[in-house]
């Protein structure tokens, strides 16, 4: 996704700057106004953003008046990765949407986050060289797997889940695979040089590497079961905010979900809006195709199931503490909000702008959009490609 964060990595053709972390945008209760369990007035609500392509529903909700339609006064605030995590936990910010696995790990550590609905499906992959004899994740035992920045990044988390699913212990201590964390810019080159057997990536990075014939995908969160139907990113709110102002938390969630439906119908228009309003930096055609890599089909019941499944898989992959009960963690991380239902989401009609949903490009044509020039920074959870 396109990332114009102040902490940008050095420019290079492929810069996968770690993840989604991936990362959470948050809601914060502002002011000292009265509150009660049915709602109250929270004052101005702060929705944080990093400048990622996948945050398009937030930009649309703000610029198309969906927050106003819900009756909430929202300020969209730019932050960086550290500020996002800290602000969401402390209540400095009130909401956004970000990676489910990232949030679950934070909740396990005691952060006061609440997930309220799913926004879009997955963008994580495990990939090998095109000529590699490796045909599946089951053949990665004993292999070297490159990951962006650190072994706790979402691509690494997804790879760990796929390994555990086929009986491979992904922990560092088990030594059944060797994790190699590095500057994201090095992943493709190190794979080509034979220093790695596989890499974990996120889209659109994975698509671009595939289009440039650098990799072949052996696990795809967007296509492979049981991951294909789960949400990668979900709406996240500050826990205290959701308890003090549940009505306001529900309204902000609804606006973001409606924004997601709008993006799904009009990815080109959403891409243009993000660029023109300077939320992100990218060429419109690149931003459009990046949005089309994802499925913005928001949901509540499936969102809750995604959280439960992710927690269960993270426990199997030993990404959670041995003492953590995944079902209890998922329950603690989730918040049901009055009026935020699948029925409400389905009933929301959004405009369809003529020509705003062009054909999705093949991987090689998508990769060809990147000419190495300025203005091509495209990020998905800290994954930058130029």
C-alpha positions as CSV (number, residue, x, y, z in Angstrom):
1,X,0.0,0.0,0.0
2,X,1.2,3.4,-0.6
3,X,3.1,4.8,2.4
4,X,4.1,8.4,2.7
5,X,5.1,8.0,6.4
6,X,7.7,10.5,7.6
7,X,10.0,7.5,8.4
8,X,10.5,6.4,4.8
9,X,13.0,3.8,3.8
10,X,15.7,4.8,1.3
11,X,14.4,4.8,-2.3
12,X,15.1,1.7,-4.3
13,X,13.1,-0.5,-6.6
14,X,11.8,-2.9,-4.1
15,X,11.5,-1.7,-0.6
16,X,9.6,-3.9,1.7
17,X,9.7,-1.9,4.9
18,X,8.5,-4.3,7.4
19,X,5.0,-4.7,8.5
20,X,1.8,-4.2,9.0
21,X,3.8,-4.3,11.2
22,X,1.5,-3.9,10.6
23,X,-0.5,-1.6,12.1
24,X,-3.3,-0.1,13.9
25,X,-5.2,3.1,13.5
26,X,-7.0,4.2,16.6
27,X,-9.8,6.1,18.2
28,X,-9.3,8.3,21.2
29,X,-11.8,9.9,23.4
30,X,-11.2,13.6,23.5
31,X,-12.3,16.1,26.1
32,X,-14.1,15.7,29.4
33,X,-17.7,15.7,28.3
34,X,-20.3,13.6,29.9
35,X,-20.6,10.0,29.0
36,X,-22.9,7.0,29.8
37,X,-23.2,3.5,28.7
38,X,-25.6,4.3,25.8
39,X,-23.4,6.9,24.1
40,X,-22.8,10.5,25.2
41,X,-20.8,13.1,23.3
42,X,-17.1,12.2,22.9
43,X,-16.4,15.5,21.2
44,X,-14.0,15.4,18.2
45,X,-12.9,11.8,17.3
46,X,-9.4,11.3,16.1
47,X,-8.9,8.6,13.4
48,X,-5.3,8.0,12.7
49,X,-3.7,7.0,9.5
50,X,-0.2,6.2,8.2
51,X,-0.6,6.9,4.5
52,X,-1.1,3.4,3.2
53,X,-3.0,2.5,0.1
54,X,-5.2,0.0,2.0
55,X,-6.4,2.8,4.3
56,X,-8.6,4.1,1.4
57,X,-11.9,3.5,3.3
58,X,-10.8,6.0,5.9
59,X,-10.0,8.6,3.3
60,X,-13.3,8.0,1.5
61,X,-15.3,8.1,4.7
62,X,-13.8,11.5,5.5
63,X,-13.9,13.0,2.0
64,X,-17.3,11.6,1.0
65,X,-19.0,12.7,4.2
66,X,-19.6,9.2,5.6
67,X,-18.4,10.2,9.1
68,X,-20.7,13.3,8.9
69,X,-23.5,11.1,7.7
70,X,-23.1,9.1,10.9
71,X,-23.2,12.2,13.0
72,X,-19.7,12.1,14.3
73,X,-17.1,14.9,14.2
74,X,-13.9,13.3,13.0
75,X,-10.4,14.6,12.5
76,X,-8.1,12.4,10.4
77,X,-4.6,12.5,11.9
78,X,-1.4,11.5,10.3
79,X,1.1,9.6,12.5
80,X,4.0,7.2,12.3
81,X,4.3,3.5,13.3
82,X,5.4,4.0,16.9
83,X,2.8,6.8,17.4
84,X,0.1,4.6,15.9
85,X,0.7,1.7,18.3
86,X,1.1,3.9,21.3
87,X,-1.8,6.2,20.4
88,X,-4.2,3.4,19.9
89,X,-3.3,1.8,23.3
90,X,-3.4,5.0,25.2
91,X,-6.5,6.6,23.7
92,X,-4.6,9.4,22.0
93,X,-6.3,8.2,18.8
94,X,-9.7,6.7,18.6
95,X,-9.7,4.3,15.5
96,X,-8.6,3.0,12.2
97,X,-8.3,-0.4,10.6
98,X,-5.2,-2.6,10.7
99,X,-3.9,-6.2,10.8
100,X,-5.8,-8.6,12.9
101,X,-2.7,-10.6,13.9
102,X,-0.9,-7.4,14.9
103,X,-3.8,-6.4,17.1
104,X,-4.1,-9.8,18.7
105,X,-0.5,-9.8,19.8
106,X,-0.9,-6.3,21.3
107,X,-4.0,-7.4,23.2
108,X,-2.1,-10.4,24.5
109,X,0.5,-8.0,25.9
110,X,-2.2,-6.0,27.6
111,X,-3.0,-3.2,25.2
112,X,-6.5,-1.9,25.3
113,X,-7.6,-2.5,21.7
114,X,-11.0,-3.7,20.4
115,X,-11.7,-5.1,17.0
116,X,-15.2,-4.3,15.7
117,X,-15.5,-5.5,12.1
118,X,-13.6,-6.9,9.2
119,X,-12.5,-4.5,6.3
120,X,-10.6,-6.4,3.7
121,X,-9.2,-9.8,3.0
122,X,-5.6,-10.9,2.8
123,X,-2.4,-9.7,1.2
124,X,0.3,-12.0,2.7
125,X,2.3,-14.6,0.8
126,X,5.1,-17.2,1.0
127,X,7.2,-17.3,-2.2
128,X,10.1,-19.2,-3.6
129,X,12.3,-18.7,-6.8
130,X,10.5,-19.7,-10.0
131,X,12.9,-22.6,-10.6
132,X,12.9,-23.8,-7.0
133,X,12.1,-27.5,-6.5
134,X,10.0,-26.5,-3.5
135,X,6.3,-26.9,-4.4
136,X,4.6,-26.4,-1.1
137,X,5.1,-25.0,2.4
138,X,5.4,-28.6,3.6
139,X,8.8,-28.7,1.9
140,X,10.2,-25.7,3.8
141,X,11.5,-27.8,6.7
142,X,15.2,-27.1,7.1
143,X,15.0,-24.1,4.7
144,X,16.0,-20.4,5.0
145,X,13.1,-18.0,5.0
146,X,13.6,-14.3,4.5
147,X,11.3,-11.9,6.2
148,X,11.0,-8.1,6.2
149,X,12.6,-6.3,9.1
150,X,11.9,-8.8,12.0
151,X,10.4,-12.2,12.6
152,X,7.4,-10.6,14.3
153,X,6.2,-8.9,11.2
154,X,2.8,-9.9,9.7
155,X,4.4,-11.7,6.7
156,X,6.5,-13.7,9.1
157,X,3.4,-14.4,11.2
158,X,1.5,-15.7,8.2
159,X,4.4,-17.8,7.1
160,X,4.5,-19.3,10.7
161,X,0.8,-20.1,10.5
162,X,1.3,-22.0,7.2
163,X,4.3,-23.9,8.6
164,X,2.5,-24.9,11.8
165,X,-0.5,-26.1,9.7
166,X,1.7,-28.7,8.0
167,X,3.5,-29.9,11.1
168,X,6.6,-27.7,11.0
169,X,7.6,-26.0,14.2
170,X,8.2,-22.3,13.2
171,X,9.9,-21.2,16.4
172,X,13.5,-20.1,16.4
173,X,14.3,-22.6,19.2
174,X,13.0,-25.6,17.2
175,X,15.4,-24.8,14.4
176,X,13.1,-26.5,11.9
177,X,13.4,-23.5,9.7
178,X,15.9,-20.6,9.7
179,X,14.4,-17.1,9.8
180,X,16.5,-14.4,8.2
181,X,15.3,-10.9,9.0
182,X,16.7,-8.1,6.9
183,X,16.1,-4.8,5.3
184,X,13.1,-5.4,3.0
185,X,15.0,-4.0,0.0
186,X,17.3,-7.1,0.1
187,X,14.7,-9.8,0.0
188,X,14.3,-10.2,-3.7
189,X,18.0,-9.9,-4.5
190,X,19.0,-12.4,-1.7
191,X,16.5,-14.9,-3.0
192,X,17.8,-14.6,-6.5
193,X,21.4,-15.0,-5.2
194,X,20.5,-18.3,-3.5
195,X,21.0,-17.0,0.0
196,X,17.4,-17.7,0.8
197,X,15.1,-20.6,-0.1
198,X,11.8,-18.7,0.4
199,X,10.5,-15.3,1.5
200,X,7.4,-14.0,3.2
201,X,5.9,-10.9,1.6
202,X,2.7,-8.8,1.5
203,X,0.9,-7.5,-1.5
204,X,1.4,-5.6,-3.6
205,X,5.0,-6.6,-3.1
206,X,4.3,-10.2,-3.7
207,X,2.5,-9.4,-7.0
208,X,5.2,-7.2,-8.3
209,X,8.0,-9.8,-7.5
210,X,5.8,-12.4,-9.2
211,X,5.2,-10.1,-12.2
212,X,9.0,-9.6,-12.5
213,X,9.5,-13.3,-12.4
214,X,11.5,-13.1,-9.3
215,X,9.2,-15.5,-7.3
216,X,6.6,-18.2,-7.5
217,X,3.9,-18.2,-4.8
218,X,3.4,-21.4,-2.7
219,X,1.0,-19.9,-0.1
220,X,-1.4,-17.0,-0.7
221,X,-3.6,-15.6,2.1
222,X,-6.0,-14.2,-0.5
223,X,-6.5,-17.5,-2.4
224,X,-5.6,-20.5,-0.3
225,X,-7.9,-22.1,2.3
226,X,-8.4,-21.8,5.1
227,X,-7.1,-18.2,4.8
228,X,-8.9,-17.0,1.7
229,X,-12.1,-16.0,3.5
230,X,-10.6,-14.4,6.5
231,X,-10.0,-10.7,7.1
232,X,-6.5,-9.4,7.0
233,X,-7.4,-6.0,8.3
234,X,-10.2,-4.9,10.7
235,X,-11.6,-1.8,12.3
236,X,-9.8,-1.2,15.6
237,X,-10.9,1.2,18.3
238,X,-9.4,2.2,21.6
239,X,-11.0,0.0,24.3
240,X,-11.8,2.7,26.8
241,X,-13.4,4.8,24.0
242,X,-15.7,1.9,23.0
243,X,-16.8,1.4,26.6
244,X,-17.4,5.1,27.4
245,X,-18.9,6.0,24.0
246,X,-20.2,2.8,22.4
247,X,-22.6,4.7,20.1
248,X,-19.8,6.9,18.8
249,X,-17.5,3.8,18.3
250,X,-20.3,2.2,16.4
251,X,-20.8,5.2,14.1
252,X,-17.1,5.5,13.3
253,X,-17.0,1.7,12.5
254,X,-20.0,2.1,10.3
255,X,-18.5,5.0,8.3
256,X,-15.3,3.0,7.7
257,X,-17.3,-0.1,6.6
258,X,-19.3,2.0,4.2
259,X,-16.1,3.6,2.9
260,X,-14.8,0.0,2.3
261,X,-17.9,-0.8,0.2
262,X,-17.3,2.4,-1.8
263,X,-13.7,1.5,-2.4
264,X,-14.7,-2.0,-3.7
265,X,-17.0,-0.5,-6.3
266,X,-14.8,2.4,-7.2
267,X,-11.1,1.6,-6.7
268,X,-9.9,4.0,-9.4
269,X,-11.9,6.9,-7.9
270,X,-10.7,5.9,-4.4
271,X,-7.1,5.9,-5.7
272,X,-7.5,9.3,-7.3
273,X,-9.0,10.7,-4.1
274,X,-6.1,9.4,-1.9
275,X,-3.6,11.0,-4.3
276,X,-5.4,14.3,-4.9
277,X,-6.0,14.9,-1.2
278,X,-2.4,14.0,-0.5
279,X,-3.2,11.2,1.9
280,X,-0.7,9.0,0.0
281,X,2.0,9.4,-2.7
282,X,1.7,7.2,-5.7
283,X,0.7,7.3,-9.3
284,X,-3.0,6.9,-9.7
285,X,-2.8,3.8,-12.0
286,X,-0.4,2.1,-9.5
287,X,-2.6,3.0,-6.6
288,X,-5.7,1.7,-8.4
289,X,-4.2,-1.7,-9.2
290,X,-2.9,-2.0,-5.6
291,X,-6.4,-1.4,-4.3
292,X,-7.7,-4.0,-6.7
293,X,-5.4,-6.7,-5.2
294,X,-7.6,-6.6,-2.1
295,X,-11.3,-7.5,-1.5
296,X,-13.1,-4.7,0.3
297,X,-16.2,-6.7,1.3
298,X,-16.7,-5.6,4.9
299,X,-18.4,-7.9,7.4
300,X,-19.0,-8.5,11.1
301,X,-19.8,-12.2,11.7
302,X,-16.9,-13.2,9.4
303,X,-14.7,-10.6,11.0
304,X,-15.3,-12.2,14.4
305,X,-14.6,-15.6,13.0
306,X,-11.4,-14.3,11.4
307,X,-10.2,-13.1,14.8
308,X,-11.0,-16.4,16.4
309,X,-9.2,-18.4,13.6
310,X,-6.2,-16.1,13.6
311,X,-5.8,-16.5,17.4
312,X,-6.1,-20.3,17.2
313,X,-3.6,-20.5,14.4
314,X,-1.2,-18.1,16.2
315,X,-1.3,-20.4,19.2
316,X,-0.5,-23.4,17.1
317,X,2.4,-21.5,15.5
318,X,3.6,-20.5,19.0
319,X,3.2,-16.8,18.2
320,X,1.3,-16.5,21.4
321,X,2.5,-17.3,24.9
322,X,2.1,-20.9,26.1
323,X,-0.3,-19.7,28.8
324,X,-2.5,-17.8,26.4
325,X,-6.0,-19.3,25.7
326,X,-6.7,-18.3,22.0
327,X,-10.5,-18.4,22.5
328,X,-10.3,-16.1,25.5
329,X,-7.8,-13.8,23.7
330,X,-10.2,-13.5,20.6
331,X,-13.1,-12.8,23.0
332,X,-11.1,-10.1,24.8
333,X,-10.0,-8.5,21.5
334,X,-13.5,-8.3,20.0
335,X,-16.3,-5.8,20.8
336,X,-19.9,-6.1,19.5
337,X,-21.4,-2.7,18.9
338,X,-25.1,-2.0,18.7
339,X,-26.2,-1.5,15.1
340,X,-22.9,-2.8,13.6
341,X,-24.3,-5.9,11.9
342,X,-24.0,-7.7,8.6
343,X,-27.5,-6.7,7.9
344,X,-26.6,-3.0,8.2
345,X,-23.6,-3.5,6.0
346,X,-25.6,-5.3,3.3
347,X,-28.3,-2.6,3.3
348,X,-25.8,0.2,2.6
349,X,-25.9,1.4,-1.0
350,X,-22.9,3.2,-2.5
351,X,-22.6,4.9,-5.8
352,X,-20.9,3.3,-8.8
353,X,-18.9,5.7,-10.8
354,X,-18.6,4.8,-14.5
355,X,-15.0,3.7,-15.3
356,X,-14.0,3.6,-11.7
357,X,-13.4,-0.1,-11.7
358,X,-11.0,-0.9,-14.5
359,X,-9.7,-4.4,-15.4
360,X,-7.3,-5.9,-13.0
361,X,-3.9,-6.2,-14.6
362,X,-1.9,-9.4,-14.8
363,X,1.1,-9.6,-12.4
364,X,3.6,-8.8,-15.2
365,X,1.7,-5.8,-16.4
366,X,1.2,-4.6,-12.8
367,X,4.9,-4.9,-12.2
368,X,5.6,-2.9,-15.4
369,X,3.8,0.1,-13.9
370,X,6.9,0.6,-11.7
371,X,9.4,2.6,-13.7
372,X,11.8,3.4,-10.9
373,X,10.8,7.1,-11.1
374,X,9.7,9.3,-8.3
375,X,6.2,9.2,-7.1
376,X,5.9,5.4,-7.4
377,X,6.1,4.7,-3.7
378,X,3.6,2.0,-3.0
379,X,3.2,0.4,0.4
380,X,1.3,-2.3,2.1
381,X,1.9,-2.1,5.8
382,X,5.4,-0.6,5.5
383,X,6.1,-2.3,2.3
384,X,7.5,0.2,-0.2
385,X,8.3,-0.4,-3.8
386,X,9.7,2.1,-6.2
